[in-house]
């Protein structure tokens, strides 16, 4: 380990990117993008400061604190402490990232100790961490306790997290879909799936903010997203979604220049939305599109609504005249149903993120 003098400090979240302290926030985003590019070997997940700032400003619903590590004034690593506003939550998320060329100097250890200490002092004894892991086939493997997926034992993130007493809980697959998807493929899936559902379900689509008539349904769907998705052995509380939280999220997405395409499944018998899928388009339409949440309520599964929702939204994306090169998404490796859907559309695996847990 190289001897290094470094300094840790909390980073204020600026009100706008024009504020004097915004330069440090912008630098932090640059560090984040560089680290994720190093780990995934692709810059597809890079975000702009304008895209990330509204998410950090939504403190009333998703509280978080940012810390950075500096060497000679330069940011070389970052740490995030995040927690849920759900009543009685016992866990915090602890995320630590260091630029590859500055690892093995004690920086990551110092960030972990600082953030873990703050989390424990807050009365939340469960520490959880998410990390991107570099694809590396072959060699000794660290298997997921879910029975789905594994990671290289000698991966830097695996070594650090296991060394600090974290145990692997879940592996998520990072997948890319090259665009455009042939129109014949999208039409085939839509036609095959739509006809058997005719009269029972219909599709509702919108761009941007949630229409008021569907807000109450989205409150239920987003709340269920926090519990219905597979989370293995992670401590995940039911997130309290409200009309105000929906509006805040919509405003944050719009403020960063992104446009969200949503398609939802309407249950004809009740008139309620029972599933939805979202795509997030960056302001620069040539950049990658992010597949956000896709959920079908458990009581309406088994009808291939998830496939229909994803395909219909991809068709809307391509019919809208955008020219992105790909869509990226994350799915739990044990979520075989959704992976089957993705693979049938043409998504290909490119890497893994994993969630880890430590109880104190």
C-alpha positions as CSV (number, residue, x, y, z in Angstrom):
1,X,0.0,0.0,0.0
2,X,1.4,3.4,-1.0
3,X,1.7,6.1,1.7
4,X,-0.7,8.9,0.7
5,X,-1.9,12.0,2.4
6,X,-5.6,12.5,1.7
7,X,-8.4,14.6,3.1
8,X,-12.1,13.7,3.5
9,X,-14.9,16.2,3.6
10,X,-18.6,16.4,3.1
11,X,-19.7,17.9,-0.2
12,X,-22.6,20.5,-0.1
13,X,-25.4,20.0,-2.5
14,X,-25.7,23.2,-4.6
15,X,-29.0,24.9,-5.3
16,X,-28.0,25.3,-9.0
17,X,-25.0,24.5,-11.1
18,X,-24.3,28.2,-11.3
19,X,-23.5,28.4,-7.6
20,X,-19.8,28.8,-6.7
21,X,-19.8,25.5,-4.8
22,X,-21.3,23.7,-7.8
23,X,-17.8,23.2,-9.3
24,X,-17.1,20.6,-6.6
25,X,-20.4,18.8,-7.3
26,X,-19.5,18.8,-11.0
27,X,-16.1,17.3,-10.2
28,X,-17.7,14.6,-8.1
29,X,-19.9,13.6,-11.0
30,X,-16.8,13.4,-13.1
31,X,-15.2,11.0,-10.6
32,X,-18.4,8.9,-10.5
33,X,-18.5,8.7,-14.3
34,X,-14.8,7.8,-14.5
35,X,-15.1,5.0,-11.9
36,X,-18.1,3.4,-13.5
37,X,-16.5,3.6,-16.9
38,X,-13.4,1.9,-15.5
39,X,-15.5,-0.9,-13.9
40,X,-18.0,-1.5,-16.7
41,X,-15.5,-0.8,-19.5
42,X,-18.2,1.4,-21.1
43,X,-19.3,5.0,-20.6
44,X,-22.9,4.1,-21.3
45,X,-23.9,4.8,-17.6
46,X,-22.3,8.2,-17.5
47,X,-24.6,11.1,-16.3
48,X,-24.3,14.8,-16.5
49,X,-24.3,17.0,-13.4
50,X,-27.6,18.5,-14.6
51,X,-29.1,15.0,-14.6
52,X,-27.8,14.0,-11.1
53,X,-28.3,17.3,-9.2
54,X,-32.1,17.1,-8.9
55,X,-31.9,13.6,-7.5
56,X,-29.5,14.8,-4.8
57,X,-31.8,17.7,-4.0
58,X,-34.8,15.6,-3.3
59,X,-33.8,15.2,0.3
60,X,-37.3,15.1,1.8
61,X,-38.0,11.7,0.0
62,X,-34.5,10.3,-0.7
63,X,-32.1,11.7,1.9
64,X,-28.4,11.3,1.2
65,X,-25.0,12.8,2.1
66,X,-22.0,13.0,-0.2
67,X,-18.4,12.8,0.9
68,X,-15.3,13.1,-1.2
69,X,-11.6,12.2,-0.8
70,X,-8.9,14.6,-2.1
71,X,-5.2,14.4,-2.8
72,X,-3.6,17.8,-3.3
73,X,-7.0,19.3,-3.9
74,X,-8.1,16.8,-6.5
75,X,-11.1,14.6,-5.9
76,X,-10.0,10.9,-6.2
77,X,-12.9,9.1,-4.5
78,X,-16.4,9.6,-3.2
79,X,-18.8,8.1,-0.6
80,X,-22.5,8.2,-0.4
81,X,-24.7,7.7,2.7
82,X,-28.4,7.2,1.9
83,X,-31.4,6.0,3.9
84,X,-35.1,5.5,3.6
85,X,-37.8,7.7,5.0
86,X,-40.0,4.7,5.8
87,X,-41.0,4.4,9.4
88,X,-38.8,2.1,11.5
89,X,-36.2,1.6,8.8
90,X,-33.1,-0.2,10.2
91,X,-30.7,0.1,7.3
92,X,-28.5,2.6,5.5
93,X,-26.9,2.4,2.1
94,X,-23.1,2.9,2.1
95,X,-21.5,3.4,-1.3
96,X,-17.7,4.0,-1.7
97,X,-15.8,4.4,-4.9
98,X,-12.2,5.3,-5.6
99,X,-10.5,6.0,-8.9
100,X,-8.5,2.9,-9.9
101,X,-5.1,4.6,-9.9
102,X,-5.6,5.7,-6.3
103,X,-6.7,2.4,-4.7
104,X,-4.8,0.5,-2.1
105,X,-3.8,3.7,-0.3
106,X,-6.4,3.6,2.5
107,X,-8.8,6.0,0.9
108,X,-11.6,3.5,0.5
109,X,-11.1,2.2,4.1
110,X,-11.3,5.8,5.5
111,X,-14.5,6.6,3.5
112,X,-16.1,3.3,4.7
113,X,-15.2,4.0,8.3
114,X,-16.5,7.5,8.2
115,X,-19.8,6.7,6.5
116,X,-20.4,3.5,8.4
117,X,-19.8,5.4,11.6
118,X,-22.4,8.0,10.7
119,X,-24.9,5.3,9.7
120,X,-24.5,3.4,13.0
121,X,-24.7,6.6,15.0
122,X,-28.1,7.3,13.4
123,X,-29.5,4.2,15.0
124,X,-29.6,2.1,11.8
125,X,-27.6,-1.1,12.5
126,X,-27.9,-2.7,9.0
127,X,-25.3,-1.5,6.5
128,X,-25.9,-2.2,2.8
129,X,-23.7,-1.4,-0.1
130,X,-24.1,-1.5,-3.9
131,X,-21.1,-1.9,-6.2
132,X,-20.3,-2.3,-9.9
133,X,-18.1,-5.3,-10.6
134,X,-15.8,-5.7,-13.6
135,X,-16.8,-8.6,-16.0
136,X,-14.2,-11.3,-15.8
137,X,-15.1,-14.9,-16.9
138,X,-13.2,-17.8,-15.5
139,X,-11.2,-18.2,-12.3
140,X,-12.5,-18.7,-8.7
141,X,-16.1,-17.4,-8.3
142,X,-18.1,-15.9,-5.4
143,X,-21.6,-17.3,-5.8
144,X,-24.8,-15.4,-5.0
145,X,-26.8,-16.9,-2.1
146,X,-29.9,-16.6,-4.4
147,X,-28.4,-19.3,-6.6
148,X,-28.3,-17.0,-9.6
149,X,-25.1,-15.4,-10.7
150,X,-21.5,-15.2,-9.4
151,X,-18.6,-12.7,-9.3
152,X,-14.8,-13.2,-9.6
153,X,-13.3,-13.8,-6.2
154,X,-10.3,-11.6,-7.1
155,X,-12.5,-8.6,-8.2
156,X,-11.4,-5.5,-6.3
157,X,-14.9,-4.7,-5.0
158,X,-15.4,-8.3,-3.9
159,X,-12.2,-8.3,-1.9
160,X,-12.9,-4.9,-0.3
161,X,-16.5,-5.7,0.7
162,X,-15.8,-9.2,2.0
163,X,-12.8,-7.9,3.9
164,X,-15.0,-5.4,5.7
165,X,-17.4,-8.1,6.7
166,X,-20.1,-7.6,4.1
167,X,-21.9,-10.6,2.7
168,X,-23.2,-10.9,-0.9
169,X,-27.0,-10.8,-1.1
170,X,-27.9,-10.3,-4.7
171,X,-26.3,-9.9,-8.1
172,X,-27.9,-7.7,-10.8
173,X,-27.2,-8.1,-14.5
174,X,-26.4,-5.0,-16.5
175,X,-27.7,-5.4,-20.1
176,X,-27.5,-3.4,-23.3
177,X,-30.0,-3.4,-26.1
178,X,-28.6,-2.1,-29.4
179,X,-31.0,0.2,-31.3
180,X,-33.0,0.2,-33.4
181,X,-34.8,-3.0,-32.7
182,X,-36.3,-4.2,-36.0
183,X,-39.8,-2.9,-36.4
184,X,-40.9,-6.4,-37.4
185,X,-39.7,-7.8,-34.1
186,X,-41.6,-5.1,-32.1
187,X,-44.7,-5.5,-34.2
188,X,-44.6,-9.3,-33.8
189,X,-44.4,-9.2,-30.0
190,X,-47.1,-6.5,-29.8
191,X,-49.5,-8.4,-32.1
192,X,-48.9,-11.8,-30.4
193,X,-49.5,-10.4,-27.0
194,X,-52.2,-7.8,-27.6
195,X,-54.8,-10.1,-29.2
196,X,-55.3,-12.5,-26.3
197,X,-55.6,-9.6,-23.8
198,X,-58.1,-7.6,-25.9
199,X,-61.1,-6.6,-23.8
200,X,-59.3,-7.4,-20.5
201,X,-56.4,-4.9,-20.7
202,X,-55.5,-1.9,-22.7
203,X,-52.4,0.3,-22.9
204,X,-52.1,3.9,-21.7
205,X,-49.1,6.0,-22.7
206,X,-47.8,9.4,-21.8
207,X,-44.6,11.5,-22.0
208,X,-43.2,13.4,-19.1
209,X,-45.1,14.1,-15.9
210,X,-47.7,11.7,-14.6
211,X,-51.2,12.7,-15.7
212,X,-53.4,13.6,-12.7
213,X,-56.0,10.9,-13.5
214,X,-53.3,8.2,-13.0
215,X,-51.5,9.6,-10.0
216,X,-53.3,7.5,-7.4
217,X,-52.6,4.4,-9.4
218,X,-48.9,5.3,-9.7
219,X,-48.7,5.8,-6.0
220,X,-49.8,2.2,-5.5
221,X,-47.5,0.9,-8.3
222,X,-44.4,2.7,-7.0
223,X,-45.1,1.6,-3.4
224,X,-45.5,-2.0,-4.6
225,X,-42.3,-1.6,-6.6
226,X,-40.4,-1.2,-3.3
227,X,-41.7,-4.6,-2.1
228,X,-42.7,-6.7,-5.1
229,X,-39.4,-6.6,-6.9
230,X,-36.9,-9.4,-5.9
231,X,-34.5,-8.1,-3.1
232,X,-33.1,-11.4,-1.8
233,X,-31.9,-10.9,1.8
234,X,-31.6,-7.2,1.7
235,X,-33.5,-5.1,4.3
236,X,-35.9,-3.2,2.1
237,X,-38.8,-1.3,3.7
238,X,-42.0,-0.4,1.9
239,X,-41.4,3.1,0.5
240,X,-44.2,5.6,1.3
241,X,-45.2,7.2,-2.1
242,X,-47.6,10.1,-2.1
243,X,-48.9,12.6,-4.7
244,X,-46.2,15.1,-3.5
245,X,-43.4,12.5,-4.0
246,X,-44.7,11.6,-7.5
247,X,-44.7,15.3,-8.4
248,X,-41.2,15.8,-7.0
249,X,-39.8,12.9,-8.9
250,X,-41.5,14.1,-12.1
251,X,-40.1,17.6,-11.6
252,X,-36.6,16.3,-11.0
253,X,-36.6,14.2,-14.2
254,X,-37.8,17.2,-16.2
255,X,-35.4,19.6,-14.6
256,X,-32.4,17.6,-15.8
257,X,-33.4,17.7,-19.4
258,X,-34.5,14.1,-19.6
259,X,-37.8,12.9,-20.9
260,X,-39.6,9.9,-19.5
261,X,-41.8,7.7,-21.7
262,X,-44.3,5.7,-19.8
263,X,-46.6,2.9,-20.9
264,X,-49.1,1.4,-18.4
265,X,-51.5,-1.5,-18.5
266,X,-55.1,-0.6,-17.7
267,X,-57.4,-3.3,-16.3
268,X,-60.6,-2.9,-18.1
269,X,-62.9,-4.4,-15.4
270,X,-61.7,-1.9,-12.8
271,X,-60.3,1.0,-14.9
272,X,-57.1,0.9,-12.8
273,X,-53.5,0.7,-13.9
274,X,-52.0,-2.6,-12.9
275,X,-48.5,-2.3,-14.5
276,X,-46.1,0.2,-16.0
277,X,-42.7,0.5,-17.7
278,X,-40.6,3.6,-18.1
279,X,-37.8,4.7,-20.5
280,X,-35.7,7.8,-19.6
281,X,-34.3,9.7,-22.6
282,X,-31.4,12.2,-22.1
283,X,-31.6,15.7,-23.5
284,X,-28.9,14.7,-26.0
285,X,-30.9,12.1,-27.9
286,X,-27.8,10.3,-29.2
287,X,-26.8,9.2,-25.7
288,X,-28.0,5.9,-24.2
289,X,-31.6,5.5,-22.9
290,X,-32.2,4.1,-19.4
291,X,-34.8,1.5,-18.9
292,X,-36.3,2.5,-15.5
293,X,-38.9,0.6,-13.5
294,X,-41.1,-2.1,-15.0
295,X,-43.7,-3.7,-12.7
296,X,-46.9,-5.7,-13.1
297,X,-48.9,-6.2,-9.9
298,X,-48.5,-9.8,-8.6
299,X,-52.2,-10.5,-9.0
300,X,-52.0,-9.6,-12.8
301,X,-48.9,-11.6,-13.6
302,X,-48.8,-14.6,-15.9
303,X,-50.3,-12.8,-18.9
304,X,-47.0,-11.6,-20.4
305,X,-48.0,-8.0,-19.6
306,X,-44.4,-7.2,-18.7
307,X,-43.2,-8.1,-22.3
308,X,-46.1,-6.1,-23.8
309,X,-45.3,-3.0,-21.8
310,X,-41.6,-3.1,-22.6
311,X,-42.1,-3.7,-26.3
312,X,-44.8,-1.0,-26.6
313,X,-42.5,1.5,-25.0
314,X,-39.6,0.6,-27.2
315,X,-41.8,1.1,-30.3
316,X,-43.0,4.5,-29.0
317,X,-39.3,5.4,-28.5
318,X,-38.4,4.5,-32.0
319,X,-41.5,6.0,-33.6
320,X,-40.7,9.3,-31.8
321,X,-37.7,9.9,-34.0
322,X,-35.0,9.7,-31.4
323,X,-31.7,8.3,-32.5
324,X,-30.0,6.7,-29.4
325,X,-27.6,3.8,-30.0
326,X,-28.7,1.6,-27.0
327,X,-30.9,1.1,-24.0
328,X,-29.4,-0.1,-20.7
329,X,-31.1,-1.8,-17.8
330,X,-30.4,-3.6,-14.5
331,X,-32.2,-6.8,-13.4
332,X,-31.7,-9.2,-10.5
333,X,-30.2,-12.4,-11.8
334,X,-33.0,-14.4,-10.0
335,X,-35.6,-12.4,-11.9
336,X,-35.7,-15.0,-14.6
337,X,-39.0,-13.9,-16.0
338,X,-37.8,-10.3,-16.7
339,X,-34.5,-11.6,-18.1
340,X,-36.4,-13.9,-20.4
341,X,-38.3,-10.8,-21.6
342,X,-35.2,-8.8,-22.1
343,X,-33.4,-11.6,-24.0
344,X,-36.3,-12.2,-26.3
345,X,-36.2,-8.5,-27.2
346,X,-32.5,-8.5,-27.8
347,X,-30.8,-7.3,-24.6
348,X,-27.3,-8.7,-24.1
349,X,-25.4,-9.0,-20.7
350,X,-22.4,-6.7,-20.3
351,X,-21.6,-6.7,-16.6
352,X,-22.9,-6.9,-13.0
353,X,-23.7,-4.8,-10.0
354,X,-24.2,-6.4,-6.7
355,X,-25.8,-5.6,-3.3
356,X,-24.0,-6.5,0.0
357,X,-25.1,-6.4,3.6
358,X,-23.5,-6.2,7.0
359,X,-25.4,-6.3,10.3
360,X,-23.9,-4.7,13.4
